[in-house]
Amino acid sequence: MVCRGSSRRMRWLGCYRLGPMWKGLLIFVVIAFAGQLLEVILNKSWMQPERPRSFYAHPFENFQGPSLGSCQPHTHIMFLKTHKTASSTILNILYRFGEERGLKFALPVGYQFSYPLPFIAQRVKGYRGHHIAAFDIIGNHMRLNKPEVEKVMPADTFYFSILRDPVALAESSYAYYKNVVPAFRRAKGLGDFADNPRKYYDPRLRNNHYARNLLWFDFGLDNNANYSLPLVKRGVESVRRNFKLILLSEYFDQSMVLLRHALCWPLDAVVSFSLNARQQVPSGRSGWVGKAAPPAPLALTDRQRLKLREWNTLDWHLYQAFNLTFWQEVEHFGHNRMEAEVALLRTRREVLARVCLRDGGRPIEASRIRDKTIRPFQSGLVKILGYELQPGLDNATWEACLCMIRPEIQYKDLLDLRQFPRSQNPPVRRETSIFRTEDQEGMRLVEKDWDERVLLWNQSLKQVD
């Protein structure tokens, strides 16, 4: 007898001569436990080849994760992309989900919806009037103005956002926006700013909103308002009324589990690699140090951390309120169930990192990424890290992996080109200015966005309107 089962994962079953009764029993056992067996096979990382060439035939569709019951996936989604909160990783998740399913994105003409001005529907590319054009997903940076968003998005849209501890957010904001925020530019370091923020902060100066209550500002509220308990309560209730789910960046994996169940999405739809992450120390020969001390301009004493919390007191109260709500959601979900799904999510991420990424899946400096089209945009005091793909991937796997690591700016350009082929559209007046510059790689396009940050494009001049 020739044994036709070639999979090594099934060898423990053996190949023996069995009588009719035992054959029938074996068939019954295999059928009864096929679901559990398949789940074990798919999830056991020790059964994965060291360098697999392909992880599934149809990317992001085969691995569903634990059952979601009879719900239907949400496809109308509004994500308020707050700043420095792991929101770029979430936007990548939304881009992938929408692209795979042929959904239509509400995209800005540039890269933000005229931020920091309040959002208006006319800033959406292709918008032709109240609900005339159907959009499915909106998620680029904006300052919330919900009545205007409702002109663009369907009535059944699912609204969600993400928060971060204001002190950690201030550290990241200082590192990233140091060169464009007057209050940060004038200070010797973040500790110097924390000691006396009013010495450096002028609310009338452009871009200084990045230096105080940035979350409050992104939600469309007055970030310079004087603290009072009634004011905070009104702000929290406004957010609670407008959003069905608020996530926390410090508990990103738990947040993704809650999000997947709220949206009724398969597990692979929320598996991601961290994008737009900053290097934790200035570059050296090692290229990446995960938990080292921050560079001197970002170092803070405990007293300075408390001062930053006081300076961002509106953000702090917002964060506290939704931190409580978040853990109430986890309690309702079930702690044991949450732990099991987080473990499954992390295992899946590890498997895909081994499949997709060089260097063991660790992010690396942009200058070390050989494919210049997937280098992340650089800004501020620290380097923004990215990834390199494994060589030798088959086409389907390469494309699926590329979607997971494609930086936000390049991904938005790709979606824009697919939704609005330039050959079929007249030139559109841009809200940004484009000029030429030279860098060590040769001629590139540089776009100065509304907030005066410089965006380096990897496209040639002839490719742009």
C-alpha positions in Angstrom: 0.0 0.0 0.0 1.3 3.5 -0.9 0.7 6.2 1.8 -0.5 9.3 -0.1 -0.6 11.7 2.8 2.6 13.8 2.2 2.2 16.4 5.0 4.7 16.0 7.8 2.1 17.4 10.1 0.0 14.3 9.7 2.8 11.7 10.1 1.8 10.9 13.7 -1.3 9.2 12.2 1.0 6.6 10.6 0.3 4.3 7.7 -1.0 0.9 8.8 -3.2 -1.9 7.5 -6.5 -1.4 9.3 -9.7 -3.6 9.4 -13.0 -2.1 8.2 -14.2 -1.4 11.8 -11.0 0.4 12.7 -11.0 2.3 9.4 -14.6 3.5 10.1 -13.7 4.6 13.6 -10.6 6.4 12.4 -12.7 8.3 9.8 -15.2 9.3 12.4 -12.5 10.6 14.8 -10.8 12.6 12.0 -14.0 14.2 10.9 -15.1 14.9 14.5 -11.9 16.7 15.4 -10.9 18.1 12.0 -11.7 21.7 13.1 -9.6 21.5 16.2 -6.8 19.8 14.4 -6.7 22.4 11.6 -6.6 25.2 14.2 -3.6 23.5 15.9 -1.8 23.1 12.6 -2.3 26.7 11.6 -1.3 28.2 14.9 1.7 26.1 16.1 4.7 28.2 15.3 7.0 25.2 15.8 5.4 23.5 12.8 6.2 26.4 10.5 9.2 25.9 8.2 12.2 28.1 9.1 11.8 30.2 5.9 8.5 29.5 4.4 7.8 30.9 0.9 4.1 31.3 1.2 1.8 31.4 4.2 -1.6 31.0 2.6 -3.0 30.8 -0.9 -5.2 33.8 -0.6 -3.7 36.4 1.7 -5.6 37.6 4.8 -8.7 35.4 4.0 -8.0 31.9 5.2 -7.2 32.5 8.9 -10.4 33.7 10.6 -9.5 33.2 14.2 -12.1 32.4 16.9 -15.7 32.4 15.8 -17.5 35.8 15.6 -21.0 34.2 15.4 -23.4 35.3 12.7 -22.5 39.0 12.6 -21.6 40.8 9.3 -18.4 42.7 8.8 -18.6 46.5 9.1 -17.4 48.2 5.9 -18.4 51.8 6.7 -15.7 53.0 9.0 -14.5 56.4 10.3 -11.2 56.3 12.2 -10.1 59.6 13.9 -6.4 59.3 13.4 -5.0 61.0 16.5 -1.3 62.0 16.5 1.5 59.8 17.9 -0.8 57.0 19.1 0.1 54.1 16.9 -2.5 55.4 14.5 -0.4 54.8 11.4 -0.5 51.1 12.1 -4.2 51.2 12.4 -4.5 53.2 9.2 -2.5 50.4 7.5 -5.0 47.9 8.7 -7.9 49.9 7.3 -6.0 50.4 4.0 -5.4 46.7 3.6 -8.9 45.7 4.5 -10.5 48.2 2.2 -8.1 47.5 -0.7 -8.7 43.8 -0.5 -12.4 44.2 -0.7 -12.6 46.9 -3.2 -14.0 49.6 -0.8 -13.8 53.3 -1.6 -11.7 55.6 0.6 -12.4 59.2 1.4 -9.0 60.6 0.7 -7.5 64.1 1.2 -6.1 66.0 -1.8 -2.7 66.0 0.0 -2.1 63.7 3.0 -4.3 65.4 5.6 -7.7 67.0 5.5 -6.4 70.6 5.8 -5.3 69.8 9.3 -5.1 71.7 11.7 -8.2 73.4 10.4 -11.5 71.7 11.2 -12.6 69.0 8.7 -14.9 70.1 5.9 -16.4 67.7 3.4 -15.1 69.7 0.4 -11.6 68.6 1.3 -12.4 65.0 0.4 -11.2 64.1 -3.1 -14.1 63.2 -5.3 -16.7 64.7 -3.0 -19.6 66.0 -5.1 -22.3 66.8 -2.5 -24.1 65.4 0.5 -24.1 61.6 0.0 -23.9 61.9 -3.8 -20.7 59.8 -3.9 -20.5 56.7 -1.7 -17.4 56.4 0.5 -16.7 53.4 2.8 -13.6 54.3 4.9 -12.1 57.6 6.1 -9.0 57.7 8.3 -6.4 60.3 7.4 -5.5 63.0 9.8 -8.2 65.6 10.5 -9.5 67.8 13.3 -12.9 66.4 14.0 -16.0 68.2 12.8 -18.6 65.5 12.9 -21.4 67.2 11.0 -19.1 67.6 8.1 -17.9 64.0 8.3 -21.6 62.9 8.3 -21.9 64.6 4.9 -19.3 62.2 3.5 -20.0 58.9 5.4 -23.1 56.7 5.4 -25.4 56.8 8.4 -24.4 53.3 9.6 -20.7 54.3 9.8 -18.7 52.8 12.8 -16.7 55.6 14.5 -13.6 54.7 16.5 -10.3 56.3 17.6 -7.3 55.7 19.9 -5.7 57.5 22.8 -2.3 57.5 24.5 -1.0 58.5 27.9 -0.4 62.3 27.5 3.2 62.2 28.9 4.3 59.5 26.5 2.5 61.3 23.7 4.3 64.6 24.6 7.7 62.8 24.4 6.8 61.4 20.9 5.4 64.7 19.7 8.5 66.6 20.8 10.8 64.1 19.0 8.7 64.1 15.8 7.6 67.8 15.6 10.6 69.5 17.2 11.5 71.4 14.0 8.0 72.7 13.2 6.6 73.6 16.6 7.8 77.1 17.9 7.3 76.1 21.5 9.5 73.0 21.1 12.1 74.8 18.9 12.7 77.4 21.6 13.3 74.9 24.4 16.6 73.2 25.0 15.0 69.9 25.5 11.7 68.4 26.6 12.6 68.7 30.2 13.4 72.3 29.8 9.9 72.8 28.2 8.2 70.8 30.9 9.8 72.9 33.7 8.1 76.1 32.4 5.9 75.5 29.3 4.3 78.9 29.4 7.7 80.5 28.9 7.8 78.9 25.4 4.2 78.4 24.5 2.2 81.0 22.6 -1.3 79.7 21.5 -1.4 82.2 18.6 1.6 80.6 16.8 1.0 78.1 14.1 1.7 74.5 15.0 1.9 75.1 18.7 -1.3 73.0 19.1 1.2 70.0 18.9 2.6 71.2 22.3 -0.5 71.1 24.4 -3.6 68.8 24.8 -3.1 67.4 21.3 -5.7 64.7 21.7 -8.3 67.2 22.9 -7.5 69.3 19.9 -7.8 66.4 17.4 -11.3 65.6 18.8 -12.3 69.1 17.7 -12.2 70.6 21.3 -10.4 73.8 22.5 -7.0 72.6 23.7 -6.3 76.0 25.3 -9.4 76.1 27.5 -8.9 76.5 31.2 -9.5 73.3 33.1 -12.8 72.9 35.0 -14.7 69.7 35.9 -17.8 70.6 33.9 -15.6 71.4 30.9 -14.0 68.0 31.1 -17.3 66.2 31.6 -18.7 67.9 28.5 -15.6 67.0 26.4 -15.7 63.3 27.5 -19.4 63.0 26.9 -18.9 64.5 23.4 -16.3 61.9 22.6 -18.4 59.1 24.1 -21.5 60.3 22.1 -19.6 60.4 18.8 -17.5 57.3 19.0 -18.5 53.6 19.5 -15.0 52.5 20.5 -11.9 54.2 22.0 -8.7 52.2 22.0 -5.5 52.6 24.0 -2.1 52.5 22.3 -0.4 51.1 25.5 -2.7 48.0 25.1 -2.5 47.7 21.4 -3.1 44.0 21.1 -6.0 44.0 23.4 -7.4 47.0 21.4 -7.1 45.0 18.2 -9.1 42.1 19.7 -11.8 44.5 20.8 -11.8 46.2 17.4 -12.0 42.9 15.4 -15.0 41.8 17.4 -16.7 45.3 17.1 -16.2 45.3 13.3 -16.8 41.5 12.9 -13.5 41.1 11.0 -11.3 38.0 10.6 -8.2 37.8 12.8 -5.7 38.3 9.9 -7.4 41.7 9.2 -6.1 43.1 12.4 -2.7 41.4 12.5 0.0 44.1 11.8 3.6 45.2 12.2 4.3 48.4 14.1 4.6 51.3 11.5 6.1 54.8 11.9 7.9 53.8 15.1 10.8 55.9 16.2 14.3 54.7 17.1 14.7 54.8 20.8 18.3 56.1 20.8 20.4 58.0 18.3 21.7 55.7 15.5 24.7 53.6 16.1 26.3 50.5 14.6 23.5 48.3 16.1 20.8 50.3 14.4 18.1 49.4 16.9 17.9 49.5 20.7 14.4 48.7 22.0 14.3 49.8 25.6 17.3 51.9 26.1 17.2 55.3 27.8 15.8 58.1 25.7 18.3 60.6 24.0 19.2 63.6 26.2 16.7 66.1 24.6 13.8 63.7 25.6 15.0 62.8 29.1 12.6 63.6 31.9 12.6 63.5 35.7 9.6 62.2 37.6 8.8 65.8 38.5 8.9 66.9 34.9 6.6 64.1 34.0 4.1 65.3 36.5 4.4 68.9 35.1 3.7 67.6 31.6 0.6 65.8 32.9 -0.6 69.1 34.5 0.2 71.0 31.3 -1.9 68.5 29.3 -4.5 68.1 32.0 -7.5 68.0 29.5 -5.8 65.2 27.7 -5.1 63.5 31.0 -8.7 63.5 32.1 -9.8 62.3 28.6 -7.3 59.5 28.8 -8.4 58.5 32.4 -12.0 58.4 31.4 -11.5 56.1 28.4 -8.9 54.0 30.2 -11.7 53.1 32.6 -14.1 52.5 29.8 -11.6 50.3 28.0 -11.1 48.0 30.9 -14.8 47.8 31.4 -15.0 46.6 27.8 -12.3 44.0 28.5 -14.2 42.9 31.6 -17.3 42.5 29.6 -15.4 40.6 26.9 -13.9 38.3 29.5 -10.3 38.3 30.8 -9.5 34.7 30.0 -11.0 35.0 26.5 -9.0 38.2 26.0 -5.7 36.6 27.0 -6.4 33.7 24.7 -7.1 35.9 21.7 -4.2 38.2 22.4 -1.9 35.1 22.5 -3.3 34.0 19.2 -2.9 37.4 17.7 0.8 37.6 18.8 1.5 34.1 17.5 0.0 35.0 14.2 2.1 38.2 14.0 5.3 36.2 14.8 4.5 33.7 12.1 3.9 36.4 9.5 7.1 38.3 10.6 9.1 35.1 10.0 7.5 34.8 6.6 7.7 38.4 5.5 10.6 40.2 7.2 14.4 40.3 7.2 16.4 40.7 10.4 14.1 38.6 12.4 11.2 41.0 12.0 13.0 43.9 13.8 12.4 47.4 12.3 15.5 49.0 10.8 16.7 52.5 9.9 15.3 53.8 6.6 18.8 54.2 5.1 19.3 50.4 5.4 16.1 49.6 3.4 17.3 48.8 -0.1 13.9 49.3 -1.7 13.6 53.1 -1.6 9.9 53.0 -2.4 9.1 51.6 1.1 11.4 53.9 3.2 9.4 55.7 5.8 9.2 59.5 5.9 11.8 61.0 8.3 11.0 63.9 10.7 12.4 65.4 13.9 15.1 64.3 16.3 14.9 60.6 15.9 14.9 58.2 13.0 11.6 56.6 11.9 12.1 52.9 11.3 10.8 50.5 8.6 11.2 47.0 7.3 12.7 44.9 4.6 11.0 41.9 3.0 12.5 38.4 2.9 14.0 37.5 -0.5 12.5 34.7 -2.5 8.9 35.1 -1.7 6.3 34.0 -4.3 4.3 36.8 -5.9 1.2 36.5 -3.8 3.1 36.3 -0.5 5.4 39.2 -1.5 2.3 41.4 -2.3 0.6 40.5 0.9 3.7 41.2 3.0 4.4 44.4 1.2 0.9 45.7 2.1 1.7 45.1 5.7 4.9 47.2 5.7 4.1 49.9 3.1 4.4 53.3 4.8 1.4 55.5 5.1 2.4 58.2 2.5 3.2 55.6 -0.2 0.1 53.6 0.6 -2.1 56.7 0.3 -0.5 57.6 -3.0 -1.2 54.1 -4.3 -4.9 54.1 -3.3 -5.2 57.6 -4.7 -3.9 56.5 -8.0 -6.2 53.5 -8.2 -9.3 55.5 -7.2 -8.4 58.5 -9.4 -6.3 57.5 -12.4 -4.6 60.7 -13.4 -5.2 60.1 -17.1 -9.0 60.3 -16.4 -9.0 63.4 -14.2 -8.3 67.0 -14.8 -5.5 68.6 -12.7 -6.7 69.5 -9.2 -5.5 72.6 -7.4 -3.4 71.2 -4.5 -3.4 72.6 -1.0 0.3 72.1 -0.9 3.3 73.4 -2.8 5.7 71.3 -4.7 9.3 72.2 -5.4 12.5 70.5 -6.5 15.3 69.5 -4.2 18.5 67.4 -4.5 19.4 64.7 -2.0 22.1 62.1 -2.0 19.9 59.8 -4.0 19.3 62.3 -6.8 16.3 64.4 -7.8 13.2 63.9 -5.7 9.9 65.6 -5.2 9.4 67.4 -2.0 5.9 68.5 -0.8 5.4 70.9 2.0 2.1 70.0 3.7 -0.3 72.5 5.4 1.6 72.1 8.7 4.8 73.0 6.9 6.3 69.5 7.4 8.3 68.4 4.4 7.1 65.2 2.7 9.8 63.5 0.6 8.2 61.6 -2.3 9.9 58.7 -4.1 8.2 59.6 -7.4 9.8 61.4 -10.3 8.6 64.8 -11.6 7.1 63.4 -14.7 4.7 61.2 -12.6 3.0 64.1 -10.9 0.3 66.3 -12.4 
